[in-house]
């Protein structure tokens, strides 16, 4: 298959023509927000178009790079807009024209510069153009999160493939949302591919801390994936095949008269064909069902008028794997036979957004199901199925040019059926050495409900054109635990000149019990107080330096009581720990016509004390150093990029001996000081090269993306022999080349 794909790519290497892109958008009246009909649009390169009855326009053939368009319409002031044309073109450009009389009045009333918008220190937002070209991601936008400052190794054992580790704290301290709605996971098996294709992503907003009162139930960071509005005026699509999966997508108008558009996509993994061929013969793995996943997406957008947007986004995912392995460790007799795992979920998101001069309202609602089943041998299993309902409403009211009032409410309700015969997962600071045969088994055949409600209000006070003060308050109520938590927050932002912005945030944050912690109903929310000071400096066109220092004080941390874990596991979680996190993060970004890239470095420490008389120890996911350097450069029809990452290894609790249990004929490890050691440092170099060809009615793209070029195998854990006297590393795939071909029309 590799030879066939390489042959096709080489054969087409000289067949292309100059690459050009479409530009599309809408012309609206700046006073009424109604469409402007019959506006003439001309580009500096000679393209032209006329806006239709809904204000939409489109022209083809714009080359990648800089372009200026001029718009004229009878009765309006003309407008001139400089544009930067990315790959894929621009499909959602909005140009505002002002009536000749109204425009003069508007300038007179609002002659001052716009007040600065409040942005949390450390916030990062990367566009779809950048994230789909980052080396090592295979074009998968959500793989890009591991290149952001403060993000620890998200593939760490115990963190789960769909979770993130921010600033060294536990993964459950942070949350991931899509358009403000929480999702159960973001990645398929092994983390090779996310459940959401890049074509549906507009940008990824990363808030490592210091976020506003609009976000609750998190004491770490937030990753919010913003989906893309479909604006296609003609039917378009693509088909792609790579070593990872087979994918396809179609988008276009449902009804031009009613401003209805759609997009539908589906993917099927090819790992189940490739992986068995790649496993060495001396590795005795027998797949009954090789790892296979499916996912699908459907989006419908409706613009009843320009001030309103309604969208329905439906996503679903399914993973399955069945592994037979008769040579199980003698210390794990209960799981001899094999491993079976299935994961599935569906999540529809219905949203409405209304924009007027003084009010912006957004409402989103979702109701979806999810399920997870894991079987280890004949006697250890965990079966979970549940329904999640979530709704939120957010408003921004502008009663005065110098005042914004932001308010909102949100509610999430989770119901679940659990049928389990499984030990509790290892908690923070337990050493992470579970034994499925000897650890206390928790048998559950029950259902439970968890409701979390929240509301907030924040006022942005613009003190002139350079300073913004944003005091806010949030209240969260956790019904399962009958607990409420107030969260006051304050943000300051000051602009110095035109190139530097300084920011300071302090606030209180809280989160509920998650996953196995929820078995114990007497818990209180974990609490955190965050202090973040940062700044952003634009020292040259296309170059930006961003840095922040932070300190987080943590209280009421949830931990496992060792005695209760052995006698009453379901009641073993208690609020007893406290700790802190502190560090500095710096990012240098560059964005030019043919180049983008960034360098980011994080220095941090996160530690905690589990009992009043306990010793201070590192969090299980503490990561002292994290350096990422990446860049991608376009040379004609080629684009070449590289990415290097180096990070400190995660903390490790050493095994210092073993204890023999004669009645069970097994050995148990004797652990040393918790997190006193570390895994070896992680480092890797990724490489990507793209080539595009444009034909009369379709485009072709081929890419080669190699993760970990020099094959430095990352150690994620160790396996031990029967008496724990010897250990062997468990590593990730040392090198992952991906060759893909995509055709679009």
Secondary structure per residue as TSV (DSSP state, phi and psi in degrees):
chain	resnum	aa	ss	phi	psi
A	1	X	-	360.0	-39.2
A	2	X	H	-60.1	-44.6
A	3	X	H	-63.1	-39.7
A	4	X	H	-63.8	-47.1
A	5	X	H	-64.5	-40.3
A	6	X	H	-64.5	-38.7
A	7	X	H	-63.0	-44.0
A	8	X	H	-62.5	-44.9
A	9	X	H	-62.3	-43.8
A	10	X	H	-67.2	-39.3
A	11	X	H	-64.0	-30.7
A	12	X	T	-95.1	2.5
A	13	X	T	-59.6	-29.8
A	14	X	T	-111.0	13.7
A	15	X	-	-92.3	-6.3
A	16	X	-	-82.3	167.7
A	17	X	B	-117.8	177.8
A	18	X	-	-58.9	136.8
A	19	X	-	-83.3	126.8
A	20	X	E	-136.0	160.5
A	21	X	E	-133.3	161.6
A	22	X	E	-85.3	156.6
A	23	X	E	-128.8	124.5
A	24	X	E	-141.0	158.2
A	25	X	E	175.6	-153.3
A	26	X	E	-144.3	144.0
A	27	X	E	-106.0	125.5
A	28	X	E	-129.0	158.1
A	29	X	E	-77.8	125.9
A	30	X	T	-69.9	-15.8
A	31	X	T	-96.9	-44.4
A	32	X	T	-99.7	-13.3
A	33	X	-	64.0	18.2
A	34	X	-	-88.1	157.4
A	35	X	B	-67.1	146.4
A	36	X	-	-99.8	119.0
A	37	X	T	-94.3	138.6
A	38	X	T	78.7	15.9
A	39	X	-	-70.5	140.4
A	40	X	E	-95.3	125.4
A	41	X	E	-115.6	125.8
A	42	X	E	-131.8	140.8
A	43	X	E	-101.5	162.6
A	44	X	T	-70.1	-9.8
A	45	X	T	-104.7	5.5
A	46	X	S	103.7	-10.5
A	47	X	-	-72.3	153.7
A	48	X	E	-148.8	159.5
A	49	X	E	-160.9	167.1
A	50	X	E	-129.5	132.5
A	51	X	-	-68.1	141.0
A	52	X	-	-87.0	-167.1
A	53	X	T	-65.1	-16.9
A	54	X	T	-105.4	8.8
A	55	X	S	85.2	0.6
A	56	X	E	-82.7	149.3
A	57	X	E	-141.8	162.1
A	58	X	E	-162.4	137.3
A	59	X	E	-140.0	155.0
A	60	X	E	-106.0	167.6
A	61	X	E	88.2	13.3
A	62	X	E	-77.2	127.1
A	63	X	E	-78.9	150.3
A	64	X	S	-61.4	131.7
A	65	X	E	134.4	-152.1
A	66	X	E	-94.1	145.1
A	67	X	E	-152.8	148.3
A	68	X	E	-123.0	133.2
A	69	X	E	-117.9	145.3
A	70	X	E	-118.9	137.6
A	71	X	E	-124.7	132.0
A	72	X	E	-131.9	140.3
A	73	X	-	-150.2	143.8
A	74	X	T	-61.9	129.7
A	75	X	T	87.6	1.3
A	76	X	B	-125.2	154.7
A	77	X	-	-69.3	140.7
A	78	X	-	-71.1	156.7
A	79	X	E	-130.8	148.4
A	80	X	E	-130.7	124.8
A	81	X	E	-124.1	120.5
A	82	X	E	-79.8	133.9
A	83	X	E	-125.4	151.5
A	84	X	E	-113.4	112.7
A	85	X	E	-85.2	114.5
A	86	X	-	-89.5	178.0
A	87	X	T	-63.2	136.0
A	88	X	T	92.3	-9.4
A	89	X	-	76.7	-168.7
A	90	X	E	-120.7	124.0
A	91	X	E	-117.0	0.0
A	92	X	E	-139.2	35.6
A	93	X	E	-74.1	130.0
A	94	X	E	-111.6	127.9
A	95	X	E	-120.9	127.1
A	96	X	E	-102.1	126.9
A	97	X	E	-110.3	143.8
A	98	X	-	-112.8	137.0
A	99	X	B	-56.2	142.5
A	100	X	H	-55.7	-37.6
A	101	X	H	-79.7	-47.3
A	102	X	H	-64.7	-34.8
A	103	X	H	-64.6	-40.7
A	104	X	H	-64.4	-39.5
A	105	X	H	-65.4	-39.5
A	106	X	H	-64.8	-42.2
A	107	X	H	-64.5	-37.1
A	108	X	H	-68.3	-41.0
A	109	X	H	-75.6	-36.5
A	110	X	T	-117.8	54.0
A	111	X	-	-75.1	-14.7
A	112	X	S	-78.6	159.0
A	113	X	-	-67.9	153.1
A	114	X	-	-63.9	142.8
A	115	X	-	-70.9	149.2
A	116	X	-	-65.3	146.3
A	117	X	-	-90.9	138.0
A	118	X	-	-71.5	123.4
A	119	X	-	-128.3	129.1
A	120	X	-	-63.7	142.6
A	121	X	T	-59.4	137.5
A	122	X	T	87.3	-4.5
A	123	X	-	-62.1	137.3
A	124	X	E	-126.5	135.8
A	125	X	E	-137.4	121.5
A	126	X	E	-117.8	141.3
A	127	X	E	-85.8	166.3
A	128	X	H	-64.0	-34.5
A	129	X	H	-59.3	-40.2
A	130	X	H	-76.4	-48.7
A	131	X	H	-67.8	-23.8
A	132	X	T	-84.4	-2.5
A	133	X	T	-115.9	6.9
A	134	X	-	-72.4	125.3
A	135	X	T	-60.2	144.1
A	136	X	T	88.4	-5.2
A	137	X	S	-101.3	-10.5
A	138	X	T	56.7	34.4
A	139	X	T	77.8	6.1
A	140	X	-	-90.6	112.7
A	141	X	G	-60.4	-38.6
A	142	X	G	-76.7	-9.1
A	143	X	G	-73.6	-15.0
A	144	X	G	-70.9	-15.8
A	145	X	G	-63.4	-26.1
A	146	X	G	-74.4	-3.9
A	147	X	G	-101.4	8.7
A	148	X	S	-96.4	151.4
A	149	X	T	-66.1	140.9
A	150	X	T	86.6	-9.6
A	151	X	B	-85.9	119.1
A	152	X	-	-84.4	-178.4
A	153	X	-	-63.2	103.3
A	154	X	T	-74.8	-6.9
A	155	X	T	-99.4	13.9
A	156	X	-	-61.5	143.7
A	157	X	T	-59.0	129.5
A	158	X	T	97.3	-19.9
A	159	X	T	-81.7	-20.2
A	160	X	-	79.9	146.8
A	161	X	T	-69.7	-21.5
A	162	X	T	-102.7	10.0
A	163	X	-	-108.6	164.4
A	164	X	-	-125.1	156.3
A	165	X	-	-121.4	111.0
A	166	X	B	-111.4	125.1
A	167	X	T	52.6	36.5
A	168	X	T	79.5	-3.4
A	169	X	S	-84.6	179.9
A	170	X	-	-66.3	148.8
A	171	X	G	-62.1	-30.8
A	172	X	G	-73.1	-5.8
A	173	X	G	-74.7	-18.2
A	174	X	S	-114.3	167.4
A	175	X	E	-143.3	158.1
A	176	X	E	-121.5	132.9
A	177	X	E	-131.3	155.4
A	178	X	E	-120.1	115.1
A	179	X	T	52.9	37.8
A	180	X	T	86.3	-5.0
A	181	X	E	-104.2	127.9
A	182	X	E	-67.7	144.5
A	183	X	-	-123.4	152.4
A	184	X	S	-72.9	-31.7
A	185	X	-	-159.4	162.4
A	186	X	S	-120.8	-9.9
A	187	X	B	-130.7	148.9
A	188	X	-	-80.3	-178.1
A	189	X	G	-48.0	141.4
A	190	X	G	67.4	-2.2
A	191	X	G	71.5	13.4
A	192	X	S	-67.0	-32.8
A	193	X	S	-143.4	142.2
A	194	X	B	-84.1	165.9
A	195	X	S	-85.4	-4.3
A	196	X	S	-122.8	115.2
A	197	X	-	-63.2	152.5
A	198	X	G	-63.6	-26.8
A	199	X	G	-64.2	-20.9
A	200	X	G	-94.5	1.0
A	201	X	E	-105.0	128.7
A	202	X	E	-88.8	-46.7
A	203	X	E	-162.3	167.3
A	204	X	E	-120.4	119.8
A	205	X	E	-99.8	121.3
A	206	X	E	-116.2	120.5
A	207	X	E	-118.7	98.9
A	208	X	-	-71.1	-13.3
A	209	X	S	167.8	172.5
A	210	X	-	67.1	23.2
A	211	X	-	-75.9	163.5
A	212	X	-	-76.4	179.4
A	213	X	T	-69.8	-10.4
A	214	X	T	-70.3	-14.8
A	215	X	-	-112.5	133.3
A	216	X	-	-131.4	-178.3
A	217	X	S	55.8	43.0
A	218	X	-	-159.7	135.5
A	219	X	S	-115.1	-0.1
A	220	X	S	-108.1	-105.6
A	221	X	-	-128.8	174.6
A	222	X	E	-129.7	133.4
A	223	X	E	-118.0	116.5
A	224	X	E	-114.3	117.8
A	225	X	E	-89.0	122.5
A	226	X	E	-98.9	121.8
A	227	X	E	-82.1	162.9
A	228	X	-	-97.6	132.1
A	229	X	-	-72.2	136.1
A	230	X	-	-86.5	119.2
A	231	X	-	-120.9	19.8
A	232	X	-	-64.6	132.5
A	233	X	S	-98.2	-3.0
A	234	X	S	-144.5	161.9
A	235	X	-	-72.4	127.2
A	236	X	E	-135.9	165.1
A	237	X	E	-176.3	-179.4
A	238	X	E	-153.6	160.9
A	239	X	E	-134.2	139.3
A	240	X	E	-140.3	141.7
A	241	X	E	-132.6	134.8
A	242	X	E	-145.6	-179.6
A	243	X	S	-66.2	-21.7
A	244	X	S	-87.1	-49.9
A	245	X	E	-157.7	170.9
A	246	X	E	-109.8	128.4
A	247	X	E	-139.6	155.1
A	248	X	E	-155.7	154.1
A	249	X	E	-152.9	143.9
A	250	X	E	-133.0	136.6
A	251	X	E	-142.7	155.2
A	252	X	E	169.3	-173.9
A	253	X	E	-81.4	137.1
A	254	X	E	-87.2	-40.8
A	255	X	E	-153.7	109.0
A	256	X	T	-66.2	-32.8
A	257	X	T	-62.7	-39.0
A	258	X	T	-103.3	11.6
A	259	X	T	56.2	45.9
A	260	X	E	-106.6	128.4
A	261	X	E	-129.9	163.7
A	262	X	E	-145.1	162.3
A	263	X	E	-150.3	137.3
A	264	X	E	-138.0	137.9
A	265	X	E	-146.0	157.9
A	266	X	E	-153.2	151.2
A	267	X	E	-140.6	150.8
A	268	X	E	-138.2	128.0
A	269	X	E	-67.9	152.4
A	270	X	-	-112.3	6.6
A	271	X	H	-61.3	-34.0
A	272	X	H	-66.9	-20.3
A	273	X	H	-87.7	-37.5
A	274	X	H	-84.1	-41.7
A	275	X	H	-61.5	-46.8
A	276	X	H	-59.0	-29.9
A	277	X	H	-75.8	-23.7
A	278	X	H	-91.0	-12.7
A	279	X	S	-79.6	126.1
A	280	X	-	-60.1	153.3
A	281	X	T	-65.5	-27.6
A	282	X	T	-78.2	-8.3
A	283	X	S	-91.0	113.2
A	284	X	-	-89.0	80.2
A	285	X	-	-119.5	128.2
A	286	X	E	-121.4	104.2
A	287	X	E	-81.0	120.3
A	288	X	E	-78.2	-41.6
A	289	X	E	-129.7	108.7
A	290	X	E	-65.0	154.2
A	291	X	E	-54.3	124.0
A	292	X	E	-141.7	140.6
A	293	X	E	-138.8	155.1
A	294	X	E	-131.5	148.1
A	295	X	E	-150.1	154.9
A	296	X	E	-146.9	153.7
A	297	X	E	-142.3	145.4
A	298	X	E	-139.6	130.3
A	299	X	E	-133.8	135.9
A	300	X	E	-127.5	127.6
A	301	X	E	-115.6	139.5
A	302	X	E	-133.5	127.7
A	303	X	E	-112.0	86.9
A	304	X	E	-62.0	-32.9
A	305	X	E	-155.5	167.4
A	306	X	T	-65.2	-27.1
A	307	X	T	-78.4	-8.6
A	308	X	E	-127.5	142.5
A	309	X	E	-138.1	128.9
A	310	X	E	-120.1	134.4
A	311	X	E	-140.6	146.0
A	312	X	E	-122.2	120.3
A	313	X	E	-122.5	121.9
A	314	X	E	-119.8	126.7
A	315	X	E	-131.3	146.0
A	316	X	E	-145.4	154.7
A	317	X	E	-149.5	147.3
A	318	X	E	-146.2	130.8
A	319	X	E	-128.1	145.2
A	320	X	E	-149.4	144.8
A	321	X	E	-157.6	140.3
A	322	X	E	-138.2	122.2
A	323	X	E	-123.9	128.2
A	324	X	E	-103.7	127.7
A	325	X	-	-149.8	104.7
A	326	X	S	-82.1	-12.0
A	327	X	-	-97.7	67.7
A	328	X	-	-86.4	152.1
A	329	X	-	-56.5	139.8
A	330	X	T	-64.0	-18.3
A	331	X	T	-81.6	-2.0
A	332	X	-	-129.6	61.7
A	333	X	G	-66.2	-24.9
A	334	X	G	-72.3	-19.3
A	335	X	G	-107.7	13.7
A	336	X	T	-66.9	133.2
A	337	X	T	131.6	-40.8
A	338	X	-	150.3	-177.9
A	339	X	E	-133.4	133.0
A	340	X	E	-128.7	136.8
A	341	X	E	-145.0	131.0
A	342	X	E	-134.0	140.8
A	343	X	E	-137.9	137.9
A	344	X	E	-153.8	151.2
A	345	X	E	-163.8	157.1
A	346	X	E	-137.5	138.1
A	347	X	E	-143.1	105.9
A	348	X	E	-88.6	142.2
A	349	X	E	-128.0	116.6
A	350	X	E	-106.5	125.2
A	351	X	E	-137.0	153.0
A	352	X	E	-137.9	134.4
A	353	X	E	-130.4	131.0
A	354	X	E	-123.6	131.2
A	355	X	E	-127.0	128.4
A	356	X	-	-134.0	-176.8
A	357	X	S	-62.0	-35.2
A	358	X	S	-116.4	-4.1
A	359	X	E	-142.7	132.9
A	360	X	E	-123.3	121.9
A	361	X	E	-122.3	136.5
A	362	X	E	-133.1	130.7
A	363	X	E	-128.6	132.8
A	364	X	E	-136.8	141.6
A	365	X	E	-143.1	149.0
A	366	X	E	-151.3	144.9
A	367	X	E	-144.5	112.4
A	368	X	E	-142.8	167.2
A	369	X	E	-115.0	162.9
A	370	X	E	-155.2	155.6
A	371	X	E	-151.2	150.8
A	372	X	E	-148.4	131.6
A	373	X	E	-137.4	133.2
A	374	X	E	-132.3	125.3
A	375	X	E	-118.1	125.0
A	376	X	E	-117.0	101.3
A	377	X	T	68.3	-168.2
A	378	X	T	-83.1	-14.0
A	379	X	T	-122.3	5.2
A	380	X	E	-127.4	119.1
A	381	X	E	-150.5	154.6
A	382	X	E	-140.9	118.8
A	383	X	E	-124.5	119.3
A	384	X	E	-128.5	133.8
A	385	X	E	-143.2	138.7
A	386	X	E	-154.3	169.4
A	387	X	E	-124.0	132.4
A	388	X	E	-122.5	127.2
A	389	X	E	-120.4	132.3
A	390	X	E	-143.6	142.8
A	391	X	E	-145.7	144.7
A	392	X	E	-149.6	149.8
A	393	X	E	-134.8	131.2
A	394	X	E	-131.2	139.7
A	395	X	E	-133.5	143.6
A	396	X	E	-122.3	114.4
A	397	X	E	-109.5	132.6
A	398	X	E	-116.1	81.0
A	399	X	E	-70.7	-19.1
A	400	X	E	-149.8	149.0
A	401	X	T	-55.8	-21.8
A	402	X	T	-106.4	8.6
A	403	X	E	-134.5	128.7
A	404	X	E	-118.8	135.3
A	405	X	E	-117.7	118.7
A	406	X	E	-111.1	124.4
A	407	X	E	-133.6	160.4
A	408	X	E	-178.1	162.2
A	409	X	E	-136.1	152.0
A	410	X	E	-149.8	153.5
A	411	X	E	-147.6	137.7
A	412	X	E	-132.2	134.2
A	413	X	E	-127.1	124.1
A	414	X	E	-117.5	127.6
A	415	X	E	-120.4	141.5
A	416	X	E	-147.9	146.5
A	417	X	E	-109.6	127.3
A	418	X	E	-123.9	127.8
A	419	X	E	-127.8	108.7
A	420	X	E	-142.7	145.2
A	421	X	E	-139.2	86.3
A	422	X	E	-155.1	144.9
A	423	X	E	-69.1	155.1
A	424	X	-	-64.5	144.1
A	425	X	-	-65.5	151.5
A	426	X	-	-63.6	130.7
A	427	X	-	-84.4	175.4
A	428	X	T	-55.8	127.7
A	429	X	T	80.7	11.7
A	430	X	S	-93.7	-1.9
A	431	X	-	97.0	-13.6
A	432	X	S	62.5	34.8
A	433	X	-	-120.7	69.2
A	434	X	-	-72.0	148.3
A	435	X	-	-125.5	113.7
A	436	X	T	-73.7	-11.7
A	437	X	T	-96.6	-32.2
A	438	X	T	-111.7	-18.9
A	439	X	S	-68.2	149.7
A	440	X	-	-57.4	131.9
A	441	X	E	-93.3	132.2
A	442	X	E	-101.1	116.6
A	443	X	E	-100.0	122.6
A	444	X	E	-132.2	132.4
A	445	X	E	-140.3	84.0
A	446	X	E	-155.1	173.8
A	447	X	E	-131.6	152.2
A	448	X	E	-146.5	161.8
A	449	X	E	-127.7	139.0
A	450	X	E	-133.6	119.4
A	451	X	E	-113.1	133.3
A	452	X	E	-129.4	122.2
A	453	X	E	-120.4	147.2
A	454	X	E	-151.1	155.9
A	455	X	E	-149.3	153.3
A	456	X	E	-150.3	162.6
A	457	X	E	-150.5	130.8
A	458	X	E	-135.4	139.7
A	459	X	E	-116.3	125.0
A	460	X	E	-97.0	112.0
A	461	X	E	-103.3	111.5
A	462	X	E	-89.4	104.6
A	463	X	E	-87.7	81.5
A	464	X	T	84.1	-155.8
A	465	X	T	-98.3	-0.7
A	466	X	T	-120.3	-18.5
A	467	X	E	-125.9	136.9
A	468	X	E	-130.4	131.0
A	469	X	E	-116.0	128.5
A	470	X	E	-128.8	86.9
A	471	X	E	-80.6	143.6
A	472	X	E	-150.6	163.5
A	473	X	E	-142.9	139.4
A	474	X	E	-132.0	144.9
A	475	X	E	-126.8	126.9
A	476	X	E	-119.6	140.8
A	477	X	E	-126.4	126.6
A	478	X	E	-107.5	101.8
A	479	X	G	-65.9	-38.9
A	480	X	G	-60.1	-30.4
A	481	X	G	-108.7	3.8
A	482	X	T	49.9	48.8
A	483	X	E	-133.2	141.2
A	484	X	E	-122.1	153.4
A	485	X	E	-143.7	125.3
A	486	X	E	-86.6	144.8
A	487	X	E	-138.5	86.4
A	488	X	E	-73.4	142.5
A	489	X	E	-142.2	147.1
A	490	X	E	-139.8	132.9
A	491	X	E	-129.5	138.5
A	492	X	E	-123.6	138.3
A	493	X	E	-139.0	132.0
A	494	X	E	-137.8	131.9
A	495	X	E	-102.4	128.6
A	496	X	E	-111.0	112.5
A	497	X	T	66.3	-153.1
A	498	X	T	-104.1	-2.4
A	499	X	T	-118.4	-13.0
A	500	X	E	-126.3	136.0
A	501	X	E	-129.5	126.2
A	502	X	E	-106.1	145.5
A	503	X	E	-139.6	146.1
A	504	X	E	-140.7	136.3
A	505	X	E	-135.6	138.0
A	506	X	E	-139.8	144.8
A	507	X	E	-176.4	168.7
A	508	X	E	-105.7	140.6
A	509	X	E	-136.5	156.5
A	510	X	E	-152.1	160.0
A	511	X	E	-148.0	155.6
A	512	X	-	-86.3	171.0
A	513	X	-	-65.6	145.0
A	514	X	-	-127.0	151.8
A	515	X	G	52.9	-127.4
A	516	X	G	-64.0	-23.1
A	517	X	G	-59.2	-28.6
A	518	X	G	-67.9	-13.7
A	519	X	G	-60.7	-35.0
A	520	X	-	-88.4	114.7
A	521	X	T	-92.1	2.8
A	522	X	T	-101.1	13.4
A	523	X	-	-79.3	159.6
A	524	X	-	-109.1	159.2
A	525	X	-	-63.4	143.8
A	526	X	E	-69.1	144.7
A	527	X	E	-120.6	147.9
A	528	X	E	-147.1	139.1
A	529	X	E	-114.7	123.0
A	530	X	E	-112.8	141.7
A	531	X	E	-129.2	123.0
A	532	X	E	-134.1	128.7
A	533	X	E	-125.0	127.1
A	534	X	E	-153.1	174.8
A	535	X	E	-156.2	163.4
A	536	X	E	-137.7	128.4
A	537	X	E	-129.3	120.4
A	538	X	E	-98.3	97.5
A	539	X	E	-94.0	-6.9
A	540	X	E	-163.6	158.1
A	541	X	T	-56.9	121.0
A	542	X	T	85.8	0.8
A	543	X	E	-121.0	135.6
A	544	X	E	-142.9	133.9
A	545	X	E	-114.0	127.4
A	546	X	E	-130.4	132.9
A	547	X	E	-146.5	151.2
A	548	X	E	-154.2	149.2
A	549	X	E	-118.2	147.7
A	550	X	E	-144.5	156.4
A	551	X	E	-144.0	131.3
A	552	X	E	-126.4	124.9
A	553	X	E	-101.8	127.3
A	554	X	E	-116.5	137.6
A	555	X	E	-136.2	160.7
A	556	X	E	55.9	36.6
A	557	X	E	-66.6	139.7
A	558	X	E	-85.0	130.6
A	559	X	E	-141.4	173.5
A	560	X	E	-99.7	131.0
A	561	X	-	-81.8	119.5
A	562	X	H	-58.3	-40.1
A	563	X	H	-69.0	-43.1
A	564	X	H	-67.9	-32.0
A	565	X	H	-61.0	-30.0
A	566	X	H	-86.6	-33.4
A	567	X	H	-100.0	-37.6
A	568	X	-	-142.8	74.9
A	569	X	G	-56.6	-36.3
A	570	X	G	-67.1	-19.0
A	571	X	G	-110.5	18.8
A	572	X	-	-83.9	-10.6
A	573	X	E	-88.6	132.9
A	574	X	E	-140.4	153.7
A	575	X	E	-86.5	99.8
A	576	X	E	-138.5	-17.8
A	577	X	E	-94.0	164.8
A	578	X	E	-151.8	157.3
A	579	X	E	-172.3	-169.6
A	580	X	E	-155.2	161.9
A	581	X	E	-134.6	142.4
A	582	X	E	-153.9	156.1
A	583	X	E	172.4	-173.9
A	584	X	E	-137.4	142.7
A	585	X	E	-132.4	135.6
A	586	X	E	-135.7	135.0
A	587	X	E	-133.4	130.1
A	588	X	E	-114.0	119.1
A	589	X	E	-116.3	146.4
A	590	X	E	-132.6	135.8
A	591	X	E	-142.7	108.4
A	592	X	-	-123.9	-178.7
A	593	X	S	-57.0	-43.6
A	594	X	S	-116.0	10.9
A	595	X	E	-146.3	141.3
A	596	X	E	-141.3	153.7
A	597	X	E	177.9	171.8
A	598	X	E	-157.0	158.2
A	599	X	E	-123.3	126.6
A	600	X	E	-134.3	139.7
A	601	X	E	-135.8	134.9
A	602	X	E	-124.7	134.0
A	603	X	E	-123.4	119.4
A	604	X	E	-150.4	162.6
A	605	X	E	-147.4	133.3
A	606	X	E	-132.0	120.3
A	607	X	E	-138.5	168.7
A	608	X	E	-155.3	163.9
A	609	X	E	-121.4	125.7
A	610	X	S	-87.2	-23.9
A	611	X	S	-137.6	158.9
A	612	X	T	-55.1	-32.5
A	613	X	T	-107.1	10.8
A	614	X	-	-79.4	168.6
A	615	X	-	-88.3	148.0
A	616	X	-	-70.9	134.5
A	617	X	E	-138.3	165.3
A	618	X	E	-75.8	148.9
A	619	X	-	-60.8	152.6
A	620	X	T	-61.0	-21.4
A	621	X	T	-116.4	19.3
A	622	X	-	-59.9	139.9
A	623	X	-	-141.8	110.4
A	624	X	S	-69.9	-51.0
A	625	X	E	-120.9	142.2
A	626	X	E	-149.5	115.2
A	627	X	E	-121.3	130.3
A	628	X	E	-131.7	128.4
A	629	X	E	-127.5	123.9
A	630	X	E	-145.2	155.2
A	631	X	E	-162.2	153.1
A	632	X	E	-141.3	127.7
A	633	X	E	-124.0	136.7
A	634	X	E	-101.5	125.5
A	635	X	E	-122.9	99.3
A	636	X	T	62.7	-120.5
A	637	X	T	-92.5	2.1
A	638	X	E	-106.5	151.5
A	639	X	E	-134.6	127.2
A	640	X	E	-126.3	136.0
A	641	X	E	-147.5	160.6
A	642	X	E	-142.7	157.1
A	643	X	E	-144.8	130.1
A	644	X	E	-122.4	135.1
A	645	X	E	-133.6	136.3
A	646	X	E	-134.4	132.8
A	647	X	E	-147.6	152.4
A	648	X	-	-65.9	142.6
A	649	X	-	-66.1	152.0
A	650	X	-	-68.4	155.2
A	651	X	E	-59.9	149.7
A	652	X	E	-138.7	132.1
A	653	X	-	-88.9	116.5
A	654	X	-	-72.4	148.8
A	655	X	E	-93.4	117.9
A	656	X	E	-105.1	-2.1
A	657	X	E	175.4	-165.3
A	658	X	E	-148.2	151.8
A	659	X	E	-119.3	129.5
A	660	X	E	-93.7	126.9
A	661	X	E	-102.8	103.3
A	662	X	T	-67.3	-34.1
A	663	X	T	-69.0	-25.3
A	664	X	T	-106.3	-9.5
A	665	X	T	57.7	45.0
A	666	X	E	-137.4	160.2
A	667	X	E	-104.6	142.5
A	668	X	E	-115.8	142.0
A	669	X	E	-72.8	146.2
A	670	X	E	-102.5	119.2
A	671	X	E	-92.4	146.9
A	672	X	-	-86.6	-155.5
A	673	X	S	-63.7	134.8
A	674	X	T	-60.9	126.3
A	675	X	T	55.6	34.3
A	676	X	-	-82.0	-13.3
A	677	X	E	-121.7	178.4
A	678	X	E	-139.9	152.4
A	679	X	-	-67.1	162.6
A	680	X	-	-67.5	156.8
A	681	X	-	-60.4	147.3
A	682	X	E	-95.1	139.1
A	683	X	E	-158.3	145.6
A	684	X	E	-161.8	159.3
A	685	X	E	-125.8	129.5
A	686	X	E	-113.0	150.5
A	687	X	E	-137.5	142.6
A	688	X	E	-145.0	139.1
A	689	X	E	-134.8	133.9
A	690	X	E	-121.2	149.4
A	691	X	E	-141.0	132.5
A	692	X	E	-121.1	146.6
A	693	X	E	-129.1	138.4
A	694	X	E	-118.4	125.8
A	695	X	-	-112.5	-174.4
A	696	X	S	-60.6	-44.4
A	697	X	S	-127.0	4.5
A	698	X	-	-156.4	163.2
A	699	X	E	-121.6	154.8
A	700	X	E	-131.2	137.1
A	701	X	E	-132.1	137.3
A	702	X	E	-127.2	142.8
A	703	X	E	-143.5	152.2
A	704	X	E	-124.3	121.0
A	705	X	E	-127.4	116.8
A	706	X	E	-114.2	118.1
A	707	X	E	-91.3	126.7
A	708	X	S	65.1	68.3
A	709	X	T	-57.2	-44.8
A	710	X	T	-92.4	16.1
A	711	X	-	56.5	44.8
A	712	X	-	-84.6	105.2
A	713	X	-	-71.3	121.4
A	714	X	-	-78.4	127.1
A	715	X	E	-84.1	123.6
A	716	X	E	-107.9	-15.7
A	717	X	E	-173.3	-178.8
A	718	X	E	-127.3	145.9
A	719	X	E	-107.8	148.7
A	720	X	E	-120.7	156.0
A	721	X	-	-76.8	-175.6
A	722	X	T	-61.0	-32.9
A	723	X	T	-112.4	16.1
A	724	X	S	61.0	26.9
A	725	X	S	-89.6	-16.7
A	726	X	-	-136.9	151.8
A	727	X	E	-136.0	154.6
A	728	X	E	-130.8	140.5
A	729	X	E	-73.0	143.0
A	730	X	E	-103.8	119.5
A	731	X	E	-117.5	161.4
A	732	X	-	-74.6	172.7
A	733	X	-	-59.3	123.2
A	734	X	S	-65.8	-33.1
A	735	X	-	-147.6	138.5
A	736	X	E	-133.7	93.6
A	737	X	E	-83.5	140.5
A	738	X	E	-132.5	122.6
A	739	X	E	-115.3	125.2
A	740	X	E	-136.6	154.6
A	741	X	E	-132.2	133.4
A	742	X	E	-130.6	132.2
A	743	X	E	-114.2	131.9
A	744	X	E	-123.5	152.8
A	745	X	-	-136.1	360.0
